[in-house]
Amino acid sequence: MRIGLSLPLTHRLVLRPRLSPARGLAAGLILAATAWHVLYLLNNCPLELAADEAHYWDWSRRLDWSYYSKGPLVAWVIRASRIVFGGVSERLVGSEMLAVRLPAVLFSAGLLTAVFILTSRVLKSEWAGVAAVASALSLPVIAAGGTVMTIDAPYVCCWAWALVFGHAALFRGARWAWPAAGLVVGIGILAKYTMVLWLPCVGLFLAATPGFRRQLLGRGLWTAALTAAACAIPILVWNVRNDWITLRHVGTQAAGNGSGWRWAGPLRFIGEQAGLLMVFWFLAWAAALVRNRPGREADPERLYLWWLSAPVFGLFALVSLRTTGQVNWAVTAYVAGLVLATGWIAERWSGSPWMRRGAIAAATFGVALTVLSHYPQVLRPALVALSGEPTVRQPFPLRRLDPTVRLRGWRYLAAAVDDARQQVTAGGDEPVIATSFWTLPGQLAFYGRGHPEVFCLGAALAQRMSQYDLWRPNPAWDPEAFRGRTFIFVGDVAPRLVDAFDRVEPSRYVQYSEEGRPVAYWYVTICRGYRGFGPPETWPGGQRY
């Protein structure tokens, strides 16, 4: 006989542990992943800042209500983390890298917590929630989101919690949940504008699901929408002051810069998404969408997740007809999709050995790929051997096999620029540092001695505009403020650049190599006697957004 059965109900409730085994295991997985990310960043992390990370770090040095291509949240968060952890980061890792990336670790933990709650509630099983968390941890894209601090870290976390709050509002009758969902959506919009898609997706669910249609006109969804809109006011105010330049930029991106229709775009998009989810999880997600599609699925909770997944994917599949886009654009489709996929796999787990083998193999491969991508030095000798010798057509063969090389070499380049600065300074000049493309200034400023201000001349050299064109004075837009100065320029030396100076010295070829294989190169050039590029209307290609 079990003693607990003979006790009064009140005693049994007291003796019942507050933390169920499933919740304890989920918490353990999330805490372990969080601790691993922190220790990884502390222990001689081999991955330098990505271009986007360094760019946003540069934004955090000039706080504003919004920025050229994105809202202000990423800059605000990095600035706050630098204030709190910047000194500690400098002492522990020799730079602000830890402070820049710690928010990504916390957002990743928040995402996994939301996935557990949402899965447990929709699938009515906390063990299903544990399975969803474990599956998420096996995906390299999730692991990357917990290491690299880009806009996707807060964006995906906000999307997940908006799903949790939306579910609480729709299916648990929590009145507080609608404004909470609106607040999270609004914060997410400050990170990435596509967060706004959450609202019409919920609207589609309400319109398409009997028994919920009257809520389209109720206070709940509109309260959430108004709350989100209020959060987005800083972006609106900033764009009014800056001639709606963000709208021009986003519109140009969505239209594909006028490049015409790309009829094979959706096929490429689907292939990229399948690769992002290591094929198995993509197929499981697609099968789950078919299994839970409207007209076949009667459970409104699963239909809620369907409408928060399929339309997002479909929208970006359509956008791929016009532009190549980025592989991460549709990532939020897989938050709700992961819950559906977990349910679909669980229904077949006991009866299908192939399902079990496939899931275990995919998880094992994903974890191994995650670890190896974080410690690329382990596979480097093998990748060097597989990549082959450099050729004229493929001068950097290692880049084809190891995408993490794009997160290395920046410290090496910054040291070369520092050498050029020292050379110019020794001659009695204080040089201006400028680059040809917007991805370079942040890297040179972050890793350069003393964190110098670095400008971008891309708009005058037929590149698209960036945030650097809005910070004034700028050499391209305000030549009088820099006339006669000596520049250290990083990038290809085009004829227009030569014409902008009295004298351009021979470029220094800076090549970064690993294991004897070239990985990247840059030209560092000292240019003397700046004259300017002329008025913007004479720049090649005009103003490109």
N, C-alpha and C positions, 0 to 999 in steps of 0.2 A: 504494500500500500504506500502511495506517495503522501507524505505527511502534509504537504501543502493543501491537499484536497479536503482535509478535515478541519482546516483553520477557517475562521470567519472571513467573509469577503474583505472586510477592512484590513485585516491582517495580511491577507494575500496581496492586496494592493500595495501595502507598505513594503512587503518583502520583495515585490517584483522590481528588478533592476530598472533604473530609468533609461540606461543606455542598452538597447538591444544588441545582440551579437552582430547583426547586420550593420547597424549604425556604427558600432565600434570598429568593425572591419573597414567600413567606408572612411571613417575618420582617420583610421590608421594609414590607409592608402594615400589619402590626401596629405596628411602630415608628413608621411615618408617622402612623397614626391616633392613637397615644398622644401623639406630639409635637404634633399638631394640637390635641388636647384641652387639653394643658397651655398652649400658646400662646394658645388661645382664652380660657382662664380668666385668663391674665396680662394680656391686651390689652383692658382696658376691657370686660369681659364684661357684656352688657346684661341678663342674666337674674339677678335676685336669688334668694335661697334660696326654694325651694318650701316650702309649709307643713310637709310631712313632714320636710324637711331641717332646718328651724329647730327643729322639735319634737325631733328626735333630738339636735341640738346642745345643746338644753336638758337632755336626759337626760345627755349627756356631762359636764355640770357636776355631776351627782350620780350617780356610778357606783354600780351595784347589781348583784345577781345576776340580776335580770330586771326586767321592767317590765309595766305594765298590759296592753298589747296585743301586745307582741312580746318576743322574747328580748333578751339584753343585747349581742349582738355589734356591732350598729350603733353603740351608744353607746361601747363599748370601742374600736372602731376609730377613731371620730371623736376620742375623747379622746387616743388615742395619736398621731394625726396632728396634733392641736393642740399636743401637747407638743413634737413634733419640728419641725413646720413653722409653728406659730402665729406666732412672731415674724417669720419671713420673710414670711409671708402678710400680716401687718399692714403691713410696710414696702413690699411690692410692690403690694398692691391696696387697702390701707387698711382691711382687715377680715380676719376669719378665714375668709372665703369659700373661698380657695384651699386652706387646710388642711382644711376640711370636705369639699371635693370631690375632692381628690387621690386618696383611696382608691378612689373610683368609677373613675377613670382606670386605676388598676392592676388592679382587678377586671375591667374590660373587656378589658384586654390578656390577663389570665389566661383569660377566657372564650374569646377568639378563638384562643389557643394550644391550648386543649383541643379546640375544634372542628376545628382543623387535624389534630391527632393522631388524633382519633376517626374523622374522615372518611377520612384516608389509610389507616388500618388496616382499616376495614370495607369500603370500596370498592376497596381494594388499589391506590390511585393517589394519590401526593402531589399531582399536578395537580388531582385532584378535591378534595383538601384546600384547595388555593389557591382553587379556585372557591367552596368553601363559605365561606371567610373573606371573599372579595370580596362574595359574596351577603349575608353578615351585615352587612358594612360599608355596604351599600346600604339597609339597613332603618333607618328613623328610630328605632324602638324600641331598637335596639342602640346607636345613637349617643346617645340620651338616657340610656341606662344608663351611658355613659362620661362623662357630664357632671354628672348629678344624683345625689347620694349618698343613696339611700334603701335600704331593706332588700333590694330586688331586686338591687342590684349584687353583694353577696357571695353572696346566695342562688342566683342563676343561675350564677355562677362555680363555686360548690360543686357544683351539680347537674351541670354539664358535666364537672368533674373526677371526680365519682363515676361518671359514665358511662365515662370513660377507665379508671379503676381497675377497675371492674366488668368491662369488656371484657378487660382484662389478666388478671384472675383467671379468667374463664370460658373464654377462648379462647387464652390464651398460657401458662396454667398457672403464673402468678406467685403464689406463696403469700403474698408480702408484700402483694399488692394487695387482699385482702379486708380486713385491718385498716386499710389506707390508705383504702379506700372508706368503711369505717365511720367513720373519723376525719373525713373530709370531710363525710359525711352529718351527723355530730354537730355539726360547726361550722356547717353550713347550718341545722340546727334552731335553733341559737342566734340565727340571723338571722331565719328565717321557719319557722313550725311545719309548713307543708305540705312541707317538705323530707323529712319522715318518709315521704311517699308513695313515695320511691325504693325503699324496702325491700320493701313488698308488690308493687310493680310487677316487681321482679326475681323475687320469689317466684312471681308469675303466669307469668313467662317460663319459669322452671324447671318449673313444674307442667304447662305446656301444650306443652313441647317435648320430644319423645322423645330419649332419650340424655342428658338433663340432669335428669330428675326425681329421680334418687337424690341429687343435690346439695341437694335441699330438706332432707334430714336430715344433710347433711355439716357439717363444722366451718365452712366458708367463710362462708356467708351468716349463720350464727348468730354467728360472730365479729364480722362487720360490725355486726350488730344490737346486740350487747352493747357494742361500742365506741361506737356512736352513742348508746346509752342512757346510758353513763357520761358522755358529753359533755353530755347534757341534765340532769344532776343539779342544776346551779345553778337551772334553771327550776323543777324540782320542789321544791327547798328553799324557794325564794322564794314559790311558790304555797301551800305548806303554811303559811307564816307569814302569808299574806295572804288566807286564806279562799278559795283557789282562784278568785280573781277573774278570772284570765285565762281559765279554763275557762268561766266564766259569760259573759264577753265574746265569746269565739269561738263558743260555743253560740248566743248570741243573734244574732250575725251570720249564722251558717249557717241559723238558723230564720227569718230575715227579720223579726225583731221581732214575730212573730205576725201578720204581715200577710196570711196566707192563701196560696193557691196562685196562681202566676203562669203560666198556661198558655202565654202567648206568650213567656215568659222565654227558653226555648232558642232561639227564632228571633232574638230580640234579641241574645242571647249570640253566636250564629253570625255575625250581621251585624257586631257589634263586633269579633270576632276577625278577620273578613275585612278590615275596615278597618285593623286594627292591622298586618296583613301586606300591605297594599296590594292586596288581592284576588288578584293573580297568584300571589304566594308562598303564600297560603292555599290556592288551588286546586291548586297544585303539591304542597303538603303533603298535602292530602286525597287527591289522585290517587295519591301515593306510598303512603299508608296502604292504599288499595284494592289497589294493585299488590303490596304486600309483606305482605298480610294472612295470618294463620295459615290453613293449609289450601291456600294457593296458593303461598306462598313456601317454598322448601326450605332456604335459607341461614339457619342459626341466628343468624349475626351480625346480619343484617337483622331477623330476628324479635326479637332482643334489643332493637333500637332501636324496633321497633313497639310492644312491650309497655311501653317506657319513654316512649311518647308518647300512644298512643290512650287508655289508661285515665285518664291525667291530664286530657285534654280531656273525656272522657266524664263524669268525676266532676263537673267544674265546670259542664258542661252540665246535669246533674241538679240541682246546687245552684241553678242559675238558675231552677228552678221555684219556689223559695222566696224568693230575694233577688236584687236587682239586682247585688250584688257589685261588683267592680272589673274593668276591662278587662284588667288585668295578671295576674289570678289564675292563668290557665292558661299563662303564658309559658314555663314549663319544658317543656311538651309540645312546643315547637318547637325545642328544642335537639337532641334525637334526630331530631325531624321534619325539621330542616334537612339532616341527613346523608341521610336517605331521599329528600328532595325533590331534593337535588343529584344523587343517583344516577338518579332518575327523569328529570330533565331531560337528563342526560348521555346516557342511552340514546336519546333522541329528537333530540339536538342536530343531528347531521349530516343526518338524514333529514327534518326538519321546519323549513322556513323560518319558519313561524309561531311555532314554539317559540323560535327564535333571536331573532326580532323582539320577541316578548313579553318574554323575559328581559332583553334589552338595554333595551327601553323601560322596564320596571319598575325596573331598576337605575338608569337615568338619572334617572327621576322620583324615586326614593327618595333619591339623592344630592342632587338639587336641593332636595327638600323638607327634607332634613336641614340643608343649609347655610342655607336661608331661615329655618328655625325657630330656628337659632342666631343669625341676624342679622335679627331681625324688622323692624328699622328700614328695611331695603331695600324691603320690600313695604308698609310702613305707609301711605304715601299712597294706594296703590291699594286697600288694605283699607278705609281710611277712606271712600273714594269709594263702594266697593261696599256698605259696611255701611249707608249712609243716615243720615238724621237721627234722633236719639233721639225716641222716642215714649213715651206713657204705658205702653203694653203692652211696649215694648222700650226701656227707658231706657239700656241699655248695648249698643248693637248691635255694637260692635267685638268683644265677647267671643264672639259667635257664630262669627266667622271667624278669630279669632286666639287660640288657646288659651294662647299664651305670655304673654298679658297677666296671667295669674294669677301670674306670676313677676316682676311689676313693681308698683311702687307702695308696697311695704312700707317703704322708707326714708322715703318721703314721709309715711306715716301715723306712723311712729316720731317724725319731727320734730314733727308736730302734738302728739303726746303729750308730748314733751319741753318744748314751749312751755307746755302746761298744767301740767306739773310745776314749771316755773320760776315760773309764776303762783302756785301754791299755796305753794311754798317761800318766795316773797317775802312771803307773809302770815304766815309763822312756823310753818307745818305741814310735816311730811314725809309726802307722800301715799303711799298704797298703790295700786298699779296692778293692775287686774283687768279681765277680759274676759268675754264671754258664751259663748265657744266655744273648744274646746281648740286650734284651729289658730292662734289669735292670740298667745298668750303668748310662744311661741318667736320669732316675728317681732319683736315689740316688744322683747324682751330682747336679741336679736341686734343689731338696728339702733338700739336706744335708747342714749342717752348713758350710758356707764358700765356697760352690760349689767345693768340692774336686774332684780330678781326680779319676775316677773309672775304673778299668780294667775288661776285660772279659776273662775267662779261658775256654770258651766253646769249642774252637777248640781242646784243649788237653783232653776234657772230652766227646768226641764223638758227639759234636754238630757241626753245620756248621760254617764256618768262617764268620767274619763280619768286619766292618770297624775297630774295636778295634784291630784286628790282624795286621793291617797295620800301626798303630801308634806305633812307637818304641821309647824307649825300652818298651817291653811288657813282663810280667812275664813268659808267656808260651814260647815265642820265644827267650827271652834273660834272661835266669835264672841267669846268673852270676851277672847281675845288681841288682838282688833282693835276692840273696842268704843270708840266715840267718835272713831275715826280718819276722816280725809278720804280719799276714794277718787277716783281717776281711772278711770272706767269706759269701756271701748270696746265698743260693741254697742248693740243696740236697747234702749231704756228701757221695760221692761215694768212693769205695776203692782206686781208683787211686788218689783221692784228699788226702786221709790219707797217702798214700805212698809218697806224695810230700813234707811232712813236718816231722819235728822231733817229734812234739807233736800236737795233735788236741784235744781241750777241748770239753766238752759236749755242744751240740748246744742249743741255746735259741730258743724256739718255739714262733714265733711272729704271732699272729692271729688278724686280723682286723674284727670287727663285727659291725653290724648295727641293731638297734632294737632287740638286743639280739640274732641275727642270725649271724653265722660265714659267712664271705664273701670271705676271702682269707687268706692264711697263707704263711709264709716263715721260713726258718731256718737261723739263724745268728750264725756263728761259729767263734771263735777265734782260729787261727792256727799259731803255733810258729815254727820258724826255717825252713824257706823255703829251699827246696833242688832242686826243679824243676821236670818236668815231663819226662825228657829225650828228645832225638831228635825227630822231628816231624814224621819221618818215623816209629817210634815205637808207635805212638798214635793210639788208637782203631779207625778203620774205615778210617785211613789215613786222608788226607786233603779233607774235604767236603765243597763244594761250595754252 
